[in-house]
Amino acid sequence: MLVGRKRAALIGRVGPLALMPAGAFAVHQLRYWLAFGSRAGAELQAQGHSYLHSVVPWIVLLIALSLGAFLRALGRALGGHRSLPRYTLSFTALWLVCAACLVAIYVTQEFLEGLFATGHPSGLIGIFGYGGWWSIPAALAVGLVLSAVFHGARWVLREFAERCGHQIAAPGVVLARAPRDVRLPRLSPLAEGWSGRGPPR
């Protein structure tokens, strides 16, 4: 039972994080599309980004994992439980955190591509040059979508859990229903050893 709870908590944490690689890929592709328009495909190939085609199936797999985690949590919500905790960050703060993480991933990716990919510029030119600054508004846009998805998923789970008429459970905690009021039969006054009038004289 304890192993099952730990596994459920792990899936609940990993599920949302599985969307980050898809967000990073979207930022990367959107940056080149904004910078080069219809020539984005040719520029991606010329700068050594052909390897990204082999990454797409893994990104799809991670999206499927995230969707599966949400469907599992939705099934628990239909039973009156919410397996995903609330965020302590506001929507705006989570949006900025997601955007900052996406920019950091983009910078790291472009830096490594400058070191190892043939035809890719190195240094800051390879990161923010040739329209690379478009990665910042792209990260803000994708981060907004991710933040909306994360908060929206938790709102849906909470609404389903509350509409099912149960209390919301903490992760891995199963709540038992409150026992119904049991009415005991009332004994007659004589059976209890007293009555409403005194004995006869």
VENTA-V407915 format. One record per residue. RES is the residue in one letter. SS is DSSP state (alpha for helix, beta for strand, coil for the rest). Layout:
BEGIN
RES,SS + RES,SS
END
This chain:
BEGIN
M,coil + L,alpha + V,alpha + G,alpha + R,alpha + K,alpha + R,alpha + A,alpha + A,alpha + L,alpha + I,alpha + G,alpha + R,alpha + V,alpha + G,alpha + P,alpha + L,alpha + A,coil + L,coil + M,alpha + P,alpha + A,alpha + G,alpha + A,alpha + F,alpha + A,alpha + V,alpha + H,alpha + Q,alpha + L,alpha + R,alpha + Y,alpha + W,alpha + L,alpha + A,alpha + F,alpha + G,alpha + S,alpha + R,alpha + A,alpha + G,alpha + A,alpha + E,alpha + L,alpha + Q,alpha + A,alpha + Q,coil + G,coil + H,coil + S,coil + Y,coil + L,alpha + H,alpha + S,alpha + V,alpha + V,alpha + P,alpha + W,alpha + I,alpha + V,alpha + L,alpha + L,alpha + I,alpha + A,alpha + L,alpha + S,alpha + L,alpha + G,alpha + A,alpha + F,alpha + L,alpha + R,alpha + A,alpha + L,alpha + G,alpha + R,alpha + A,alpha + L,alpha + G,coil + G,coil + H,coil + R,coil + S,coil + L,coil + P,coil + R,coil + Y,coil + T,coil + L,coil + S,coil + F,alpha + T,alpha + A,alpha + L,alpha + W,alpha + L,alpha + V,alpha + C,alpha + A,alpha + A,alpha + C,alpha + L,alpha + V,alpha + A,alpha + I,alpha + Y,alpha + V,alpha + T,alpha + Q,alpha + E,alpha + F,alpha + L,alpha + E,alpha + G,alpha + L,alpha + F,alpha + A,coil + T,coil + G,coil + H,coil + P,coil + S,coil + G,alpha + L,alpha + I,alpha + G,alpha + I,alpha + F,alpha + G,coil + Y,coil + G,coil + G,coil + W,coil + W,alpha + S,alpha + I,alpha + P,alpha + A,alpha + A,alpha + L,alpha + A,alpha + V,alpha + G,alpha + L,alpha + V,alpha + L,alpha + S,alpha + A,alpha + V,alpha + F,alpha + H,alpha + G,alpha + A,alpha + R,alpha + W,alpha + V,alpha + L,alpha + R,alpha + E,alpha + F,alpha + A,alpha + E,alpha + R,alpha + C,coil + G,coil + H,coil + Q,coil + I,coil + A,coil + A,coil + P,coil + G,coil + V,coil + V,coil + L,coil + A,coil + R,coil + A,coil + P,coil + R,coil + D,coil + V,coil + R,coil + L,coil + P,coil + R,coil + L,coil + S,coil + P,coil + L,coil + A,coil + E,coil + G,coil + W,coil + S,coil + G,coil + R,coil + G,coil + P,coil + P,coil + R,coil
END
